Amino acid sequence: RENPLVNSTWTDNGIFVKNAINIGLATALEEGLIVPVIKNADGYSLSGLANVIGDLVNRARNHQLKPDDVTDGTFSITNHGTAGSLFATPVINQPQAGILGVGAIKKRVVVINDAIAIRPMVYLSFTFDHRILDGSTADNFLAKIVAVLENWQ
């Protein structure tokens, strides 16, 4: 909601901002990739999202998704880190404006308040449609995600 352009699409008439926030989850199957959609994702608590994600992924892997389960996505997320990959450049699931890529979480040495510490770290990537988002807008969106993750309580 704070970054409506990220939840939009490009049309012949320009940018169309979507009202619903329907997050697609790139899900690997033996025969290829499918992207089930969490409808109205912003209406769920964290545990509610975990339940919906578990259900969608389970049904995807058991070939039990219905057509409505894979339509109307407005933004996607892919976790390419499940196989250990740190960084990738995900491909946009058109006509969405972007896709967030999440790499493997690995412990790293970092500097916090001039002290060396070991922390779990992750690389995030954001592929976006430049007809909708410019670099500054996209970077601000990604910076907000980083801030939320770094200050998670």
C-alpha positions as CSV (number, residue, x, y, z in Angstrom):
1,R,0.0,0.0,0.0
2,E,2.9,2.4,0.7
3,N,4.3,1.8,-2.8
4,P,1.3,1.6,-5.1
5,L,3.4,1.6,-8.3
6,V,4.9,-1.7,-7.3
7,N,1.4,-3.1,-7.4
8,S,0.5,-1.9,-10.9
9,T,0.7,-2.9,-14.5
10,W,1.5,-1.2,-17.8
11,T,-1.4,-0.8,-20.3
12,D,-1.8,0.8,-23.6
13,N,-3.2,3.8,-21.7
14,G,-0.3,4.0,-19.2
15,I,0.1,2.8,-15.7
16,F,-2.9,1.0,-14.0
17,V,-2.6,0.7,-10.2
18,K,-4.3,-2.3,-8.8
19,N,-6.5,-2.1,-5.7
20,A,-6.0,-5.7,-4.5
21,I,-2.6,-6.9,-3.4
22,N,-2.3,-10.4,-4.8
23,I,1.2,-11.9,-4.3
24,G,2.4,-14.6,-6.6
25,L,4.7,-17.2,-5.2
26,A,7.1,-18.8,-7.7
27,T,6.9,-22.5,-6.9
28,A,9.2,-25.1,-8.4
29,L,7.7,-28.3,-9.6
30,E,9.6,-31.2,-11.2
31,E,8.0,-30.3,-14.6
32,G,8.5,-26.6,-14.2
33,L,7.5,-23.4,-12.4
34,I,4.0,-22.4,-11.4
35,V,3.0,-19.2,-9.6
36,P,0.1,-19.7,-7.2
37,V,-1.4,-16.4,-5.8
38,I,-2.1,-15.2,-2.3
39,K,-5.3,-13.2,-2.9
40,N,-5.5,-10.0,-0.7
41,A,-2.2,-10.8,0.9
42,D,-2.2,-7.6,2.9
43,G,-5.2,-8.8,4.9
44,Y,-3.4,-11.7,6.6
45,S,-1.3,-11.8,9.7
46,L,2.2,-13.3,9.5
47,S,0.9,-16.7,10.7
48,G,-2.1,-16.4,8.4
49,L,0.3,-15.8,5.5
50,A,2.3,-18.9,6.5
51,N,-0.8,-21.0,6.5
52,V,-2.0,-19.8,3.1
53,I,1.5,-20.2,1.6
54,G,1.8,-23.8,3.1
55,D,-1.6,-24.7,1.6
56,L,-0.8,-23.2,-1.9
57,V,2.6,-24.8,-2.1
58,N,1.3,-28.2,-0.9
59,R,-1.6,-28.1,-3.5
60,A,0.8,-27.0,-6.2
61,R,3.2,-29.9,-5.5
62,N,0.3,-32.3,-5.5
63,H,-1.2,-30.9,-8.7
64,Q,-4.4,-29.8,-6.9
65,L,-4.4,-26.1,-7.8
66,K,-7.5,-24.7,-9.5
67,P,-7.3,-22.0,-12.3
68,D,-8.3,-19.3,-9.8
69,D,-5.3,-20.2,-7.6
70,V,-2.9,-19.0,-10.4
71,T,-4.7,-15.9,-11.7
72,D,-4.8,-12.2,-10.8
73,G,-1.3,-11.9,-9.3
74,T,-0.2,-8.2,-8.9
75,F,3.4,-8.8,-7.7
76,S,5.5,-11.9,-7.3
77,I,8.2,-13.3,-4.9
78,T,10.7,-16.0,-5.7
79,N,12.9,-17.8,-3.3
80,H,15.8,-18.9,-5.4
81,G,17.9,-19.4,-2.3
82,T,16.3,-22.8,-1.5
83,A,19.0,-24.5,-3.5
84,G,21.8,-22.3,-1.9
85,S,21.9,-19.6,-4.5
86,L,22.8,-16.2,-3.0
87,F,21.7,-14.0,-5.9
88,A,19.7,-14.2,-9.1
89,T,17.9,-12.0,-11.5
90,P,14.3,-13.2,-11.5
91,V,12.1,-12.6,-14.6
92,I,9.0,-10.5,-14.2
93,N,5.7,-12.4,-14.4
94,Q,4.0,-10.1,-16.9
95,P,1.9,-8.1,-16.7
96,Q,3.1,-7.5,-13.2
97,A,5.4,-4.5,-12.4
98,G,8.0,-6.5,-10.6
99,I,9.3,-9.6,-8.8
100,L,11.3,-9.8,-5.5
101,G,14.1,-12.4,-5.4
102,V,15.2,-13.8,-2.1
103,G,18.6,-15.6,-1.9
104,A,19.8,-18.1,0.6
105,I,20.2,-16.9,4.2
106,K,23.8,-17.4,5.3
107,K,25.7,-16.2,8.4
108,R,28.2,-13.5,7.6
109,V,30.6,-11.2,9.3
110,V,29.1,-7.7,9.5
111,V,30.0,-4.4,11.2
112,I,27.3,-3.2,13.6
113,N,28.0,0.0,15.6
114,D,31.8,-0.3,14.8
115,A,31.8,-3.9,16.2
116,I,32.3,-7.1,14.2
117,A,29.4,-9.5,14.5
118,I,28.1,-12.6,12.9
119,R,24.5,-12.3,11.6
120,P,22.2,-14.1,9.2
121,M,22.2,-12.2,6.0
122,V,20.3,-12.4,2.7
123,Y,20.6,-10.8,-0.7
124,L,17.4,-9.4,-2.1
125,S,17.0,-8.6,-5.8
126,F,14.2,-6.7,-7.5
127,T,13.4,-6.9,-11.2
128,F,11.0,-4.3,-12.3
129,D,9.3,-2.9,-15.4
130,H,11.0,0.4,-16.2
131,R,7.9,1.7,-17.9
132,I,6.3,1.8,-14.5
133,L,9.1,2.2,-12.0
134,D,12.3,4.2,-12.3
135,G,15.5,3.2,-10.4
136,S,14.9,5.6,-7.5
137,T,11.3,4.4,-6.9
138,A,12.4,0.8,-7.1
139,D,15.3,1.4,-4.8
140,N,13.1,3.1,-2.2
141,F,10.8,0.1,-2.3
142,L,13.6,-2.3,-1.7
143,A,15.1,-0.1,1.0
144,K,11.8,-0.2,2.8
145,I,11.8,-4.0,2.7
146,V,15.3,-4.0,4.1
147,A,14.4,-1.6,6.9
148,V,11.4,-3.7,7.9
149,L,13.5,-6.9,7.9
150,E,16.4,-5.3,9.8
151,N,14.1,-3.9,12.5
152,W,11.8,-7.0,12.8
153,Q,10.4,-7.3,16.3
